């Protein structure tokens, strides 16, 4: 097959491309008359469904159980954890009336569900034998986003929010759960071919109420950083606020230790963006609604033979467990069908024409590189499955190389600012660890301190690039959504 090109083709303005793809495929319709919301179209919903199943599968595999909590949270519950509500109070949507009758207690549309779930933990957890608790739900959450909204990336209704919540007997067990949460997310993003860096967020940018937060970030084609997942160590802050205790063997009570972690539809925005090209979507086979599209190249006098063979091909591929579509629309030319399925991102296209009938062959076309491969008809299923695996591996490797080239170490603020303005991406810098210095650095670079590498205790030689004091860590900085 030869070396796979970096992309079939990529050019132009990323924002315009993103809006064109989600509207023309279509995936997500932003014309709904409420700002910051959108409608998942049938094809988009199928992509969403497959991504959700990847997430669900990894969590269930690690002993999490799925639940569903109410959307409405009473005001008094939301306010129980002071730091948490202080950071969310400007983002909450409130329900104040039932019909025309004012409510006695204001109800919040959940911005996230700690304050909904943890009162129930207080009822469910009594003894050591009740631990650990590991649950998750996939729901809608609502936040009054005041910045410019962007489909799937910055919205007021997050329509695909996976949040996991766990409770443990000891700090050590909870911190081990953080490590497991990071591993689960790594597996999810790896299976989607989405590259990432893992960073511990600085104290001023951690999840409200957490002791520390670990974030997964990727870089979009415009050079901006997108947070695609977070894992939080909550310590005992919420358990003390909600009185979640268990009885120890000696009869005394101890507050539980907690974690939580979340993913939103930003993961789908990243999936669309890091693999796509000028032709449209490039989807990993795991989440492609149509993994293989079969297109007959009809020729006068041989239409029925070609269509019969194409139907046989569809049956064989479906029997092998693949999601297959026969595009036998008579009003469309083969070229028009190619355009349609390149836009929709079907990983493999199978073409069958009169020459293929005569030779006992078929043509396979890779969506990622648009390269063609002629295969024996008898080996079509085997060759298609092998090609899907190769495409998945290649697009994952290509995206990883692209990200690696955009995580760059620099020695000064001037170099960092120039890079952020020209290429974007993530810049790694020496830092003293002082909060005031870090926030000043953000102002000077007009960028966000993403944090320091998770699991990397690197202690760099030299001064902090901002204040000149001794540096004690490497931090990552990028311009984000």
C-alpha positions in Angstrom: 0.0 0.0 0.0 3.0 2.3 0.4 3.4 5.1 3.0 0.2 6.7 4.2 0.2 10.4 3.5 -0.3 12.8 6.5 -3.9 13.5 5.3 -5.7 13.1 2.1 -5.8 16.9 2.1 -6.2 19.6 4.7 -6.4 23.4 4.1 -8.3 26.4 4.9 -10.1 27.7 8.1 -10.7 25.1 10.7 -13.8 26.9 12.2 -15.5 27.1 8.8 -14.5 23.4 8.1 -16.0 22.2 11.4 -19.3 24.0 10.8 -19.5 22.8 7.3 -18.9 19.1 8.2 -21.3 19.0 11.1 -24.0 20.6 9.0 -23.4 18.8 5.6 -22.9 15.3 6.9 -25.1 16.1 8.9 -24.1 15.4 12.5 -25.3 18.2 14.7 -27.8 21.0 13.8 -27.3 24.3 15.6 -30.4 26.0 14.2 -32.5 25.0 17.3 -33.8 28.4 18.7 -32.0 28.2 22.1 -28.5 29.6 22.2 -25.8 27.0 23.0 -27.9 24.0 22.2 -28.1 21.6 19.2 -29.8 18.6 17.7 -28.1 15.3 17.1 -29.2 14.2 13.6 -29.7 10.5 12.9 -26.1 10.0 11.5 -24.6 12.1 14.3 -26.6 10.2 16.9 -25.1 7.0 15.6 -21.6 8.3 16.0 -22.5 9.5 19.5 -24.0 6.1 20.3 -20.9 4.3 19.3 -18.7 6.7 21.3 -20.9 6.3 24.3 -20.6 2.5 24.1 -16.8 2.8 24.1 -17.0 4.9 27.3 -19.6 2.6 28.9 -17.7 -0.6 28.0 -14.5 0.7 29.7 -16.3 1.7 32.9 -18.3 -1.5 33.2 -15.1 -3.5 32.6 -13.6 -1.8 35.7 -16.5 -2.5 38.0 -18.5 0.7 37.7 -22.3 0.4 37.7 -24.6 2.7 35.7 -27.3 4.8 37.4 -29.6 7.6 36.5 -30.2 10.5 38.9 -32.8 13.3 38.7 -32.1 16.4 36.7 -33.4 18.8 39.3 -31.3 19.7 42.4 -32.8 21.7 45.4 -31.0 24.9 46.1 -30.2 23.9 49.6 -28.4 20.8 48.4 -26.5 22.6 45.8 -25.2 25.1 48.4 -23.9 22.4 50.8 -20.4 22.4 49.5 -19.4 26.1 49.6 -16.4 26.1 47.2 -18.3 24.0 44.7 -21.4 26.2 44.4 -19.3 29.4 44.6 -17.6 28.3 41.3 -20.8 27.3 39.7 -23.3 29.9 40.9 -22.9 32.1 37.8 -23.6 29.1 35.5 -26.7 27.6 37.1 -30.1 27.6 35.4 -32.9 27.9 38.0 -36.5 26.6 37.9 -38.5 29.0 40.1 -42.2 28.2 39.1 -44.3 25.1 38.6 -46.8 26.5 36.0 -47.8 29.9 37.5 -47.1 28.8 41.1 -43.8 30.0 42.7 -41.9 27.1 44.1 -41.0 27.0 47.9 -37.5 25.8 47.0 -35.7 26.9 43.9 -34.5 24.0 41.7 -31.3 23.9 39.7 -30.9 22.2 36.4 -27.8 20.1 37.3 -24.5 21.8 36.2 -22.9 18.6 37.4 -24.2 16.0 39.9 -22.0 15.9 43.0 -24.7 17.6 45.1 -27.4 15.4 43.7 -25.6 12.1 44.2 -23.8 12.6 47.5 -27.0 12.9 49.7 -27.9 9.4 48.4 -24.3 8.2 49.2 -25.1 9.3 52.7 -28.1 7.0 52.8 -26.4 4.1 51.0 -23.1 3.9 52.9 -23.1 2.8 56.5 -20.4 0.1 56.9 -17.0 -0.8 55.5 -18.8 -3.6 53.6 -20.7 -0.9 51.6 -17.4 0.3 50.0 -16.2 1.0 47.5 -19.0 2.6 45.6 -18.3 3.1 41.9 -21.2 4.5 39.8 -21.6 6.5 36.6 -24.3 8.1 34.5 -24.5 9.6 31.0 -26.9 12.5 31.1 -27.5 16.1 30.1 -26.1 19.0 32.2 -26.8 22.7 31.9 -24.5 25.6 32.4 -25.2 29.2 31.5 -22.2 29.7 29.3 -21.5 33.4 28.9 -18.6 33.2 26.4 -19.2 32.7 22.6 -20.8 29.2 22.2 -19.4 26.7 19.8 -21.1 23.4 18.8 -20.1 20.5 21.1 -17.2 22.5 22.5 -18.8 25.4 24.4 -22.5 24.9 25.0 -25.3 25.6 27.4 -26.7 22.2 27.3 -24.1 19.5 27.5 -26.0 16.6 25.9 -23.5 13.8 26.4 -22.0 14.1 29.9 -20.5 11.0 31.4 -19.8 11.5 35.1 -18.4 8.8 37.4 -18.5 9.1 41.2 -16.7 6.8 43.6 -16.4 6.5 47.4 -13.6 4.6 49.3 -12.5 3.7 52.8 -9.0 5.3 52.7 -7.1 8.0 51.0 -4.8 5.4 49.4 -7.8 3.6 47.8 -9.2 6.8 46.5 -5.9 7.9 45.0 -5.6 4.5 43.4 -9.0 5.1 41.9 -7.7 8.3 40.4 -5.0 6.3 38.7 -7.6 3.8 37.5 -9.7 6.7 36.2 -6.8 8.1 34.3 -6.1 4.6 32.8 -9.7 4.2 31.8 -9.7 7.5 30.0 -6.4 6.7 28.3 -8.0 3.5 26.9 -11.1 5.4 25.7 -9.1 8.0 23.9 -6.7 5.5 22.5 -9.5 3.4 21.1 -10.8 6.5 19.3 -7.3 7.4 18.0 -7.4 10.8 19.8 -4.0 11.9 21.0 -3.6 13.7 24.4 -1.4 14.9 27.1 -2.2 14.4 30.8 -1.6 17.3 33.1 -2.3 18.1 36.8 -4.2 21.3 36.8 -2.8 24.2 38.9 -4.7 25.0 42.1 -6.5 28.1 40.6 -7.9 26.0 37.8 -8.8 22.7 39.4 -12.3 21.3 39.8 -14.2 23.3 42.5 -14.1 21.2 45.7 -11.3 18.9 44.5 -7.9 18.5 46.2 -6.4 18.1 42.7 -7.5 17.5 39.1 -5.9 15.6 36.2 -6.9 16.7 32.8 -6.6 15.3 29.3 -6.0 17.8 26.6 -5.6 17.6 22.8 -4.7 20.2 20.2 -7.2 21.0 17.5 -6.2 21.8 13.9 -6.4 25.6 14.6 -3.7 25.1 17.3 -6.1 25.7 20.2 -6.1 23.3 23.1 -9.3 21.4 23.9 -9.9 19.7 27.3 -11.5 16.3 26.6 -11.6 14.7 30.0 -10.9 15.2 33.7 -10.3 13.1 36.7 -10.6 14.6 40.2 -9.4 13.6 43.7 -12.1 15.0 46.0 -10.6 13.9 49.3 -13.1 14.3 52.1 -14.5 17.7 51.3 -17.8 16.5 49.9 -18.1 13.6 52.4 -17.9 16.1 55.3 -20.3 18.5 53.7 -22.8 15.7 53.1 -22.0 13.6 56.2 -21.0 10.5 54.3 -19.4 8.1 56.8 -18.9 4.4 57.4 -18.4 2.4 60.5 -14.9 1.0 61.0 -14.1 -2.3 62.6 -13.4 -0.6 65.9 -16.9 0.9 66.0 -15.7 4.5 65.2 -16.9 6.3 62.1 -14.7 7.7 59.3 -15.6 10.0 56.4 -15.3 8.4 53.0 -12.7 9.5 50.4 -14.1 10.4 47.0 -13.2 10.8 43.4 -15.2 11.9 40.3 -14.4 12.1 36.6 -16.1 13.3 33.5 -16.2 13.3 29.7 -18.6 15.4 27.5 -19.4 15.5 23.8 -16.1 17.4 23.4 -14.7 14.0 22.8 -16.8 13.8 19.6 -15.7 17.2 18.5 -12.1 16.1 18.9 -12.8 12.8 17.1 -14.2 14.8 14.2 -11.4 17.3 14.1 -8.2 15.5 14.7 -8.8 12.9 11.9 -10.8 14.9 9.3 -9.7 16.4 6.1 -11.0 18.6 3.3 -13.2 15.8 2.0 -15.0 15.6 5.4 -15.0 13.0 8.2 -12.3 10.3 8.7 -13.7 7.9 11.3 -12.1 5.0 13.2 -14.0 1.8 12.3 -15.0 1.3 16.0 -17.4 4.3 15.8 -18.2 4.7 12.1 -22.0 4.2 11.6 -21.1 2.7 8.2 -17.7 0.8 8.2 -17.9 -0.3 4.6 -19.9 1.2 1.8 -20.3 -0.9 -1.4 -20.8 1.1 -4.6 -21.7 -0.6 -7.9 -20.1 0.8 -11.0 -22.9 0.1 -13.3 -22.4 -0.5 -17.0 -25.1 -0.7 -19.6 -26.2 -4.3 -20.2 -24.5 -5.6 -17.0 -26.5 -3.8 -14.3 -28.1 -6.8 -12.8 -24.9 -8.9 -12.7 -23.1 -6.0 -10.9 -25.9 -5.3 -8.5 -26.3 -9.1 -7.7 -22.5 -9.3 -6.9 -22.7 -6.2 -4.8 -25.5 -7.6 -2.7 -23.5 -10.8 -2.2 -20.6 -8.7 -1.1 -22.8 -6.9 1.4 -24.1 -10.2 2.8 -20.6 -11.6 3.2 -19.4 -8.5 5.0 -22.4 -8.3 7.3 -22.0 -12.0 8.1 -18.4 -11.1 9.2 -19.9 -8.6 11.7 -19.3 -5.4 9.8 -21.7 -2.4 9.4 -22.2 -2.2 5.7 -24.2 0.0 3.3 -25.1 -0.7 -0.3 -25.4 2.6 -2.2 -27.5 1.5 -5.2 -29.2 4.9 -5.8 -29.9 5.0 -9.5 -30.2 8.8 -9.7 -26.6 9.4 -8.4 -23.4 8.9 -10.3 -20.5 6.9 -8.8 -18.6 10.1 -8.4 -21.5 11.7 -6.4 -21.6 8.6 -4.2 -17.9 8.8 -3.6 -18.3 12.4 -2.5 -21.2 11.5 -0.1 -19.3 8.7 1.7 -16.0 10.6 1.9 -17.9 13.4 3.6 -19.5 10.8 6.0 -16.2 9.2 6.8 -16.9 5.5 5.9 -13.5 4.0 6.5 -13.6 1.6 3.4 -15.3 1.9 0.1 -15.8 -1.2 -2.1 -16.2 -0.7 -5.8 -17.5 -3.4 -8.1 -17.6 -2.8 -11.9 -17.7 -4.9 -15.1 -13.9 -5.4 -15.1 -14.1 -6.8 -11.6 -16.8 -9.2 -12.6 -14.6 -10.5 -15.4 -11.5 -10.8 -13.3 -13.1 -12.0 -10.1 -11.8 -8.9 -8.1 -13.1 -5.8 -6.3 -11.5 -2.5 -5.5 -11.0 -1.3 -1.9 -10.5 2.4 -1.3 -9.1 3.8 2.0 -11.0 6.8 3.3 -8.0 8.2 5.2 -5.6 8.4 2.2 -7.9 7.7 -0.7 -5.5 5.0 -1.9 -6.9 2.1 -3.9 -6.2 -1.6 -3.6 -7.5 -4.4 -6.0 -8.2 -7.6 -4.2 -9.4 -11.1 -5.2 -13.1 -11.4 -4.7 -12.6 -14.6 -2.7 -10.4 -12.7 -0.2 -12.6 -9.6 0.0 -13.8 -10.1 3.6 -10.4 -10.9 4.9 -8.7 -8.0 3.1 -11.4 -5.6 4.2 -11.1 -6.5 7.9 -7.3 -6.3 7.6 -7.6 -2.9 5.9 -9.9 -1.5 8.6 -7.3 -2.5 11.3 -4.6 -0.8 9.3 -6.6 2.4 8.8 -7.4 2.6 12.5 -3.7 2.2 13.4 -2.5 4.6 10.8 -4.9 7.4 11.7 -4.1 7.0 15.4 -0.4 7.1 14.7 -0.7 10.1 12.4 -2.8 12.1 14.9 -0.2 11.2 17.7 2.7 12.4 15.5 0.8 15.6 14.7 0.2 16.3 18.5 3.8 15.4 19.4 5.1 18.0 17.0 2.9 20.7 18.7 4.1 20.0 22.3 7.3 22.1 22.3 9.8 23.0 25.1 10.9 26.7 25.1 13.3 28.7 27.2 11.7 32.1 27.4 8.3 33.8 27.4 9.2 35.6 24.1 9.8 32.3 22.4 6.6 30.8 23.9 4.5 33.8 22.8 5.8 33.7 19.3 5.1 30.0 19.0 1.6 30.3 20.4 0.8 33.1 17.9 2.2 31.3 14.9 1.6 27.6 15.4 -0.4 27.3 18.6 -0.3 24.0 20.4 1.3 23.4 23.8 4.4 25.1 25.1 6.4 23.6 28.0 8.2 26.1 30.3 10.2 26.1 33.5 8.2 27.4 36.4 8.7 28.2 40.1 5.4 26.8 41.2 4.1 30.1 42.7 0.4 30.8 42.0 0.9 34.5 41.5 3.7 33.9 39.1 1.6 31.4 37.1 -1.4 33.7 36.8 0.9 36.6 35.7 2.4 34.2 33.1 -1.1 33.5 31.8 -1.7 37.3 31.4 1.6 37.9 29.6 1.1 35.0 27.2 -2.7 35.5 26.8 -2.9 31.7 27.4 -3.9 29.1 30.0 -1.5 27.2 32.3 -2.7 23.7 31.7 -0.6 22.3 34.6 2.4 20.0 34.9 2.8 16.5 33.4 0.9 13.9 35.3 3.1 11.2 36.7 6.3 13.1 35.8 8.3 14.5 38.7 10.7 16.3 36.4 12.8 19.0 38.3 14.3 21.2 35.6 17.6 23.0 35.8 17.5 26.8 35.5 15.3 29.7 36.5 11.5 30.2 36.1 10.9 31.8 32.7 8.6 34.4 34.2 10.0 35.6 37.6 13.6 34.3 37.5 13.3 32.3 40.7 14.5 28.7 40.8 12.2 26.5 38.7 10.9 23.4 40.4 8.7 22.0 37.6 7.8 22.1 34.0 4.4 23.5 33.1 2.3 23.3 30.0 0.7 26.4 28.5 -1.7 26.8 25.6 -4.5 28.9 24.2 -7.7 27.0 24.8 -11.4 27.0 24.0 
